[in-house]
Amino acid sequence: MAVGAVLMVMAGTAKAAHVWEEPSAWWSGHFVAYTPNVPKYTASELSFDMFGSYIAPETHFTDLFENNIRHGNWGGGVGLNYFFTRELGIGTDINIGDNRGNFVDQVMGNFYARLPI
């Protein structure tokens, strides 16, 4: 009964803002407006990536679309990217699959040329 009484008192004192009466009260409290003058991409930018992967090895090119999800290797990986300038950068990714053998399956290097829109 005590919990019920507390809930009734709290419900009576709560004031809800109806979205149609005052749309800015709900909108301004949950979303942040970004400043348009701040650049979205900058030089000397470092980023860390994490991803999931599935590798299904095919023996021939004709077997490319004839694979079964139960016969592949699930895994994941990590990556690190660095942009020297606003538009140019390099990165590396490693893939770690469930292959019951080697720890790292693939290592890949990337060169990025981006056009920030």
GROMACS elastic network, one bead per residue, 0.5 to 0.9 nm:
[ bonds ]
;  ai    aj funct       b0    kb
    1     4     6  0.50437   500
    1     5     6  0.61841   500
    1     6     6  0.86643   500
    2     5     6  0.50981   500
    2     6     6  0.62317   500
    2     7     6  0.86344   500
    3     6     6  0.51488   500
    3     7     6  0.61773   500
    3     8     6  0.86589   500
    4     7     6  0.51254   500
    4     8     6  0.62250   500
    4     9     6  0.87371   500
    5     8     6  0.51455   500
    5     9     6  0.63071   500
    5    10     6  0.86620   500
    6     9     6  0.51924   500
    6    10     6  0.61578   500
    6    11     6  0.85594   500
    7    10     6  0.50849   500
    7    11     6  0.60080   500
    7    12     6  0.85643   500
    8    11     6  0.51061   500
    8    12     6  0.62258   500
    8    13     6  0.88057   500
    9    12     6  0.52115   500
    9    13     6  0.64524   500
    9    14     6  0.87694   500
   10    13     6  0.52619   500
   10    14     6  0.60860   500
   11    14     6  0.52777   500
   11    15     6  0.83859   500
   12    15     6  0.81042   500
   17    20     6  0.87293   500
   17    21     6  0.75076   500
   17    22     6  0.66355   500
   17    23     6  0.83492   500
   17    25     6  0.68863   500
   17    26     6  0.71280   500
   18    21     6  0.54151   500
   18    22     6  0.61745   500
   18    23     6  0.74473   500
   18    25     6  0.86087   500
   18    26     6  0.81625   500
   19    22     6  0.54727   500
   19    24     6  0.79826   500
   19    25     6  0.77154   500
   19    26     6  0.65433   500
   19    27     6  0.85734   500
   20    23     6  0.57579   500
   22    25     6  0.57044   500
   22    26     6  0.74979   500
   23    26     6  0.57846   500
   23    27     6  0.62010   500
   23    28     6  0.85206   500
   24    28     6  0.55350   500
   24    29     6  0.81620   500
   25    28     6  0.57772   500
   25    29     6  0.65298   500
   26    29     6  0.56038   500
   26    30     6  0.67635   500
   26    31     6  0.89626   500
   27    30     6  0.56893   500
   27    31     6  0.62248   500
   27    32     6  0.89823   500
   28    31     6  0.57621   500
   28    32     6  0.71054   500
   28    33     6  0.86128   500
   29    32     6  0.79690   500
   33    36     6  0.89832   500
   34    37     6  0.88150   500
   34    38     6  0.81853   500
   35    38     6  0.58727   500
   36    39     6  0.78496   500
   39    42     6  0.66418   500
   40   116     6  0.78788   500
   41    45     6  0.78435   500
   41    86     6  0.59939   500
   41    87     6  0.82185   500
   41   116     6  0.69446   500
   42    45     6  0.61545   500
   42    83     6  0.80683   500
   42    84     6  0.89727   500
   42    85     6  0.70267   500
   42    87     6  0.83062   500
   43    82     6  0.88540   500
   43    83     6  0.59300   500
   43    84     6  0.55681   500
   43    87     6  0.78363   500
   43    88     6  0.85784   500
   44    82     6  0.67531   500
   44    83     6  0.54113   500
   44    84     6  0.52277   500
   44    85     6  0.64890   500
   44    86     6  0.78032   500
   44    89     6  0.89815   500
   45    81     6  0.80401   500
   45    82     6  0.56496   500
   45    83     6  0.51636   500
   45    84     6  0.73207   500
   45    85     6  0.82477   500
   45    86     6  0.81114   500
   45    89     6  0.87503   500
   46    80     6  0.73833   500
   46    81     6  0.56956   500
   46    83     6  0.66062   500
   47    79     6  0.82577   500
   47    80     6  0.58651   500
   47    81     6  0.52104   500
   47    82     6  0.65599   500
   47    83     6  0.88567   500
   48    78     6  0.73773   500
   48    79     6  0.57785   500
   48    81     6  0.65294   500
   49    77     6  0.82064   500
   49    78     6  0.54248   500
   49    80     6  0.61950   500
   49    81     6  0.80486   500
   49    93     6  0.82991   500
   50    76     6  0.74684   500
   50    77     6  0.58166   500
   50    79     6  0.63941   500
   51    75     6  0.87676   500
   51    76     6  0.54467   500
   51    77     6  0.53886   500
   51    78     6  0.63735   500
   51    79     6  0.84274   500
   51    95     6  0.87362   500
   52    74     6  0.78233   500
   52    75     6  0.59267   500
   52    77     6  0.63434   500
   52    78     6  0.89388   500
   52    95     6  0.86629   500
   53    73     6  0.82315   500
   53    74     6  0.59200   500
   53    75     6  0.51158   500
   53    77     6  0.73850   500
   53    95     6  0.76252   500
   53    96     6  0.84739   500
   53    97     6  0.76192   500
   54    69     6  0.85577   500
   54    72     6  0.67008   500
   54    73     6  0.56219   500
   54    75     6  0.61599   500
   54    76     6  0.79032   500
   54    97     6  0.77984   500
   55    72     6  0.54713   500
   55    73     6  0.51259   500
   55    74     6  0.65255   500
   55    75     6  0.80762   500
   55    97     6  0.77824   500
   56    67     6  0.69094   500
   56    68     6  0.78711   500
   56    69     6  0.75056   500
   56    71     6  0.68185   500
   56    73     6  0.64353   500
   56    74     6  0.88539   500
   57    64     6  0.86752   500
   57    67     6  0.83429   500
   57    71     6  0.86028   500
   57    72     6  0.68139   500
   57    73     6  0.86458   500
   58    61     6  0.71127   500
   58    62     6  0.85327   500
   58    63     6  0.58121   500
   58    64     6  0.61399   500
   58    66     6  0.85548   500
   58    67     6  0.75434   500
   59    62     6  0.85061   500
   59    63     6  0.68055   500
   59    64     6  0.85116   500
   60    63     6  0.53938   500
   60    64     6  0.71719   500
   61    64     6  0.54381   500
   61    65     6  0.88617   500
   62    65     6  0.75010   500
   62    66     6  0.80341   500
   63    66     6  0.50575   500
   63    67     6  0.69663   500
   64    67     6  0.69027   500
   67    70     6  0.87282   500
   67    71     6  0.76202   500
   67    72     6  0.83658   500
   68    71     6  0.56786   500
   68    72     6  0.73404   500
   69    72     6  0.59515   500
   69    73     6  0.86675   500
   70    73     6  0.83030   500
   73    97     6  0.59634   500
   73    98     6  0.54305   500
   73    99     6  0.62741   500
   74    96     6  0.87298   500
   74    97     6  0.57015   500
   74    98     6  0.56601   500
   74    99     6  0.83456   500
   75    95     6  0.72918   500
   75    96     6  0.56044   500
   75    98     6  0.55575   500
   75    99     6  0.86619   500
   76    94     6  0.84930   500
   76    95     6  0.57788   500
   76    96     6  0.53827   500
   76    97     6  0.62475   500
   76    98     6  0.88145   500
   77    93     6  0.70399   500
   77    94     6  0.54332   500
   77    96     6  0.53979   500
   77    97     6  0.80760   500
   77   104     6  0.88684   500
   78    92     6  0.85229   500
   78    93     6  0.57454   500
   78    94     6  0.57088   500
   78    95     6  0.69246   500
   78    96     6  0.84579   500
   79    91     6  0.70904   500
   79    92     6  0.54851   500
   79    94     6  0.63507   500
   79    95     6  0.88386   500
   80    90     6  0.86185   500
   80    91     6  0.54989   500
   80    92     6  0.55748   500
   80    93     6  0.66203   500
   81    89     6  0.71065   500
   81    90     6  0.57948   500
   81    92     6  0.65362   500
   81    93     6  0.86686   500
   81   110     6  0.85577   500
   81   112     6  0.89383   500
   82    88     6  0.87252   500
   82    89     6  0.54500   500
   82    90     6  0.55552   500
   82    91     6  0.61115   500
   83    86     6  0.65974   500
   83    87     6  0.72220   500
   83    88     6  0.56276   500
   83    90     6  0.63440   500
   83    91     6  0.84544   500
   83   112     6  0.80741   500
   84    87     6  0.79151   500
   84    88     6  0.59691   500
   84    89     6  0.54379   500
   84    90     6  0.80493   500
   85    88     6  0.53022   500
   85    89     6  0.69233   500
   86    89     6  0.81564   500
   86   114     6  0.80899   500
   86   115     6  0.87572   500
   86   116     6  0.83027   500
   87   112     6  0.76929   500
   87   113     6  0.55114   500
   87   115     6  0.62805   500
   87   116     6  0.74708   500
   88   111     6  0.76297   500
   88   112     6  0.56276   500
   88   114     6  0.66335   500
   89   110     6  0.83984   500
   89   111     6  0.59775   500
   89   113     6  0.66675   500
   89   114     6  0.84851   500
   90   109     6  0.75126   500
   90   110     6  0.55728   500
   90   112     6  0.57497   500
   90   113     6  0.88541   500
   91   108     6  0.84308   500
   91   109     6  0.58202   500
   91   111     6  0.64547   500
   91   112     6  0.76407   500
   92   107     6  0.72387   500
   92   108     6  0.55959   500
   92   110     6  0.59128   500
   92   111     6  0.88737   500
   93   106     6  0.80903   500
   93   107     6  0.58242   500
   93   108     6  0.52224   500
   93   109     6  0.64982   500
   93   110     6  0.80921   500
   94   104     6  0.67525   500
   94   105     6  0.74715   500
   94   106     6  0.56065   500
   94   108     6  0.63538   500
   94   109     6  0.89280   500
   95   103     6  0.89118   500
   95   104     6  0.59756   500
   95   105     6  0.56161   500
   95   106     6  0.51165   500
   95   107     6  0.65427   500
   95   108     6  0.85312   500
   96    99     6  0.84497   500
   96   102     6  0.85096   500
   96   103     6  0.60978   500
   96   105     6  0.55608   500
   96   106     6  0.73058   500
   97   100     6  0.83885   500
   97   102     6  0.85342   500
   97   103     6  0.73942   500
   97   104     6  0.70446   500
   97   105     6  0.62537   500
   97   106     6  0.88385   500
   98   101     6  0.81066   500
   98   102     6  0.89354   500
   98   103     6  0.83720   500
   99   102     6  0.68698   500
   99   103     6  0.79777   500
   99   105     6  0.81124   500
  100   103     6  0.81235   500
  101   104     6  0.89407   500
  102   105     6  0.64786   500
  104   107     6  0.74752   500
